[in-house]
Amino acid sequence: MASKMTRRSYLDTGVLITAWRGLGSAGLTALEMLDDPGLLLVVSDAVWLELLPKPLHEKRRDEASHGR
């Protein structure tokens, strides 16, 4: 019985911001990527450090809660 391999996709800040904003075809593509069950999404600590300071500082909990 062969096991199905999961593809890893390493996300950068731009993909996550584009998905969050959800604007146009780029937003749709980013959301589809995040919803793809065949992908194992990988995000580095550096990406979280780039994304979270502003929403946390401005108390935008809706954005910050989508972190880890």
N, C-alpha and C positions, 0 to 999 in steps of 0.2 A: 504494500500500500504506500503510494507516494504521498509525501506531505506537500501541501501547497505553500510556496514561498511567499512571504509578504515583502512587498517593496518598501524600502525606507525612503522617505522624502524629508530632506532637511529644510526647514522653513526659515525664511529670513523675516525681518521686521516688515518689509514692504508687503509681503503676502498677507500677513496677519492684519495690518492696517487696511489693506484693500478689501479684505473679507469683512472686517468690522464696518467699514463705510458702505459696502455693498453697492457701489455705484457702477452702472454701465456693465459692459461685457466683462471687463476685468474683475469687477466685484463678483459677478456670477461665476466666473471661472475659479476664482479663489475660494468661494463658498463650496463649489462642487468638489474641489480638491480636498477641503477639510472634511467633507462628508463621505469621501470615498472609503468604503470599508476595506478595500484592497491595499491601502497605504498605511504604513506605520509612520506617523508623523513625529519628527524629532525636532526639538527646539533647544538651543543652547542657553545656558545661563546668561550669556552676553546679550542675547536677544531679549530676554525678560528684563535685564537691566536697562536696555534701551527703550523698551515699551512702557514700563510701569511707573517710573518716577513722576511724570506729569499728571496722569490720572490720580495717583495716590495723593500728590501734593494738593491738587484741586478738588479732592474728595469726590471724584466721579467714580463712585463704587461700582456702577454698572460696567464700566470699562475695566476697572482693576480686577473685578471678580472673575473675568474671563481669563485671567492669568492662571497660573498653576492650579 
